[in-house]
Amino acid sequence: MMLPSLGDSISEGTLSEWKKAVGDSISVDEPLAIVETDKVTVDINSTMEGVIVKQHYEEEDTVFVGKPFIDVDTGAQAGSAAVPESAPEVEVAAPEEVAAKETKVEEPVAETKPVEESPTETRVQMTRMRKRIGERLKESQQTTVMLTTFNECDMGAVMDLRKELNESGKFPVKLGFVSAYLKAATMALLKMPIMNSYIEGDDIVTKHFVDISVAVATPTGLVVPVIRNCEDKTWAELEEQLGDAAKKGREGRLTVADMTGGTFTISNGGVYGSVLSTPIINPPQSSILGMHSIIKRCVVRDDAMAIRPIMNLALSYDHRLIDGREAVQFLIAIREAIENPEVLLSN
């Protein structure tokens, strides 16, 4: 059996776990192993029925699409590959030798245990996904002229509206903040198409649809599923799709197709307590929006001091394509949508 496809343009991966061993019986579509690629973790299922007689790789080996993965005896029964032809001969000691051994008494010796030193470091191999994340981050720094512009927004109105809508049960899902950011960013991207563009050679390519990548942390690393056609979706629909994507990411079920083709990225460091950051652009995109913790701060409103829930916004962008003026206008458009959240209910 050859290693099947792991996704478009993926030719190799790392064998992270065998689910079956030599001598085990297998049937079609039964899980055999788990392979980790640059982007996703893939379950490898059997395409044959029989008994495994050879595994061509050890765990942690690099495996290649289209190369032999396992050998299967399609005519054998389970366990037949592991049964020896005959039992080895055993030499039996004479009775008097056994008696002599049983009556021999040895003097106990005090056991001295060596002093174990505490480990000063550990060393583990980087996962393929972690290495790929590092490569892409380095690529972003080397291929873009990245600049970050900041702004802030008052979250009071959107917090009140979200609470009111969730308590009313108007929508089948509970509305969250990230879906509100998605809606606000979509509206701003439609107003300013340059933010939805990227450089390809000597050309500027502008997408006339909004597919937003959303950074999601998983036990194996950061993944970025894409919420597609955001321009056609309501706040509630965005929340539903976001929840599905986050669940698939945590369960390791995201496919390559789920994470390719985004035109813009949102990263919400606020869920981890981040107050401010400079997010790194996700190539080949040209901009990324960082959201942060909502913190009560003392601000001036109508010439008076007030305590308001404030969130910092950070927009990193490729300065070869996007000017500072455009970046500021984009952040202001997002801020205005969040501070006047009734517009988020429009479609």
N, C-alpha and C positions, 0 to 999 in steps of 0.2 A: 504494500500500500504506500503510495506516494503522499508527501505532505500536501494537503489541499491549499487552495488560495487563502491568504490571510487578509485580503483586501486589495483595492486598487493600488498599484505602484509599490506594493510591499513584497519584497522578495525573500526576506529572512526574518527570523525572530529568535528569542531565547526560550528554550524549554524549561519552564519553571516548575512543572510537576507532572509526574506520571500518575494516571488514575488506574492503570492496569499494569500487570507484570507478566513476564514470560511464563507460559503455562496456563494463563487465564483464558477462559472462553469469552468471545465477544460476539455481538450481533450488530447489525447495521444501525447506525445512528447512536450507538452507545458511546459515552464519553471515554476517550483514551488518555488525553493529556491536556495541559494548559500551556499555551505559548504566549509569551509577552512580546509585543512588537513596540515600535517607536511610539505608537499612539494609543493602542488598546491592548487589552488582554483577550485572547481568543481561545474558546473551547474547541479542541480538535476531536471530532467524532469519527467513529469507524465507518468505512465504506464497504466493509467485508464482514463475513460471518465465518467463524472458525476458532482456532486456538493460536495465540501469539507464540511464535517460536524464536523470534529475535526482535530486539529493540535496537535501532541503529544509533541512538543517541543516549547520553546520560543527562540527568538534570543539570541545568546551567549551561549546556552546550548550545552553540548557535545552530539552528536548523534552517533548512533551505526549501522553499516552495518547489514542488516538482521532483524532489529527490526522495529516495527510499526512506520511509519513516519506520515501518514495522514489517516483518515477514509473518504471514499468516498461513497455517495449515488448514485449508478449508475442509479437509476430510477428517480431521482429528476431533476427539472429544476432550472436554475440559480435564486438565490434569495429566493428559497422556504424555505431554512433553516433559513432565517432571518426574515420571516413574522410572527408576533404574531397572536394567534388564535382570540383574540378579543381586542378591544381598552379599556384601563382602564377608569373607570367612573371619571367624573370631577364634583366637587361640585361648583355650581354657586351661587355667592353672591347676596343678595337682592339689588334692585336699590338704596335704601336709604343708604346702607352700602358703595356702590361704590361712591356715591356722597360725603359722609363724608370723605372718603379717598382722593378723588380728591381735596377737598377744604382745606385740612390740609397743612399748610406751616411750614416748619422747618427752624430754624435759621441756616445759614451757619456757619460751624465750620472751623477755620483755620487748615489746614492740615500740620502736622509736619512730614517730611520725615526723617527716620533714616539715619545717615551717613554710606554709604557703604564702607567697607574696601576693599582695593585692594587685590586680591588673592595672596598669597605668594607661593603657589604650586598647582599643579594639579596632579591627580592620575588616570591613565587609566590602564586597564588590558592588559598585553602583548598578542599579537596575537599568535595563535598556531605556525605560521611559525617563528615568532621571537624567541619563546621559543625553537623550534627545532634547529634553527641556533645556539643558545647559547649552547645547549646540544652537538651538533656536534663539535663545536669549543673546548669545554672542553674535549670532547672525544679525539680529535686530540692531545691536549697537554698532556693528561694522558697516551696515548697508543703509542706515538712515541718519539724518541729522535731527536728532531728537531734542525737542524742547518741551517743557512742561509749564502750563499756565494754570493759575489757581483762582478760585472764586468760592463763595459760600452761599448757602441758601437757608431760609427759615423753614423748618419742617412742620411748624405748628398746624397750618391749614391742611396739609395732606395727611397728617396724623389724625386729625379730627374727622376728616372725610372717610378715611379708611376705617376708623372705629365705627362710625355711623353705618357704613355700608355692610360691614361684617356683622354687626348686631342685628341689622334688618333682615339678613338672610336673602338679600336680593340676588346674589350670585351663588352658583353651586360650589364655589371654592372660596376660601378665605383669602382676601387680597393681602399681598405682602408689599414691602417697600421696593424690592428689586424689580418686580413687574411694573411698578410705577416709574422707576428709573428707565426701564425699557421703553415704556410708552412716551415719556418725555424726550428721551434720546431719539426715538423714531421721528417724532414731530420736528425736532431740531434738524435732523439729517435731511428730511424732506425740504426744509427751508433752505438748507445750505448743502447742496450736492457735493461741493468740493471736499467735505468731510467724509463722504462716502466713496472716495476715489483713491486710486493708487497709481504709482509710477511703474511702467513696464517698458524698459528700454528708454527710448526718447518720447514715449507716448504717455498721456494721462488718460487712464481708463476710469470712467465714471459708471457706477452701477445705478440703475433706475429702479431698484428694489432694495429693501432693507433686511438683511440677514445679520442678526447681532449675535456674536459669540459671547458667551457668559462663562467666566472663569469659575470652576467648581473644584474644590479640594477633595481628594479621595485618599484612602489609605496608601495607595501606590504613587501618588503624585498629583500634580495639577492637570486637569483636563478641561477642555474648552468646547462644550457642545454648542451647536448653533440653533438659535430660535429663528425660524425662517418666515419670510414674508410678514414681518412685523407691521408693515404699513396697512395690512388688511385685517388686523386683529384688535379686539377690544382689550381693555385692561384685564378683564377676567380671563379672556382666552390666552393672553400672554402668561398670566399666573399659572394656568393649567398646564401649558406646554413647558414652562420653566420647572414646575414640580416634577413632571415626567422625566425631563432631561436630568435633573439633579438626582433623582432616584436611580436611573440607569447608570449614572456615573458612579454613585456610591456602591452599586452592586457589580460594577465592572462589566456592564452589558452594552456600553457605547461602542458603536461601530465606527470605522473610518469615515463613512458617509455622514455620520452624525456630527462630525467635528471638522468638516472641510467646507470651504465656500463662504465663510463669514465676511462681511464687509466692514464691520466695526466691532469693537470689543468693550464690554463693561466688566470691571473687576470691583468687587465689593469687599474691601478690607475691613469695613466696619464691623462685620460679624465676628472678627477676631480682636476687636478693640483698637484698630488703627485709627489715629486721628488725622494723619496726613501722610501721603506717599507720593512717589513719582513713578507711576506704572510704566512698564516697558511695552512698546508697540509690538503687536502680534503680526509678523510679516505674512503676506505682502500688504497687509492693511497699512493705513497711514495715520491712524489715530486710535486712542484708547482712553476711556473715561474711568477714573477711579473714584469710588464712593467711600465714605468713611463713617465713623461712629457719630451718632447724634448726641450732642452734648449741650446741656443747658449753660448758656452764657449770658452775661450782662451786656446788652446792646442798647443803642439809642433808637427809640421809636417816637416820632412826633415830638422831638426835642425833650423827651423824657427817658429815663432809664427803665429798662424792662428786662426780665429774664425770659429768654426764648430758647427753644430747641434748635440748635444750629448744626449744620453739617458742612464740612469742607468738600469742595469738588476739585479734582485734579485732572486736567486734560493734557496728555502727552501726544505730540503730533510730529510728523515729518516736516521739518521747516523748509525742505526743498520744494514742497508742494503747497503747504498751508502757511499763510502769513499770521503774524501775531494778532492783527486786527480781526481776522476771521475766527481765530481760536477764541478770542474774548467774546465775540458776538455769539458764537455757538454756546459757550457756557452761560451767557445771559439768557439765551432762548430756553435752555434747560431749567435754569433757576426760575424763570417766569412761569414755566409750566408747572413746576413743583409748588411754587408759592400760590398759584391760582389753579388748584387741582381739578376744578370742575371741567377744565378743558381735557383732562385725561379720560373723561367719560365719553368724549366724542369719538367718532370713528371716521 
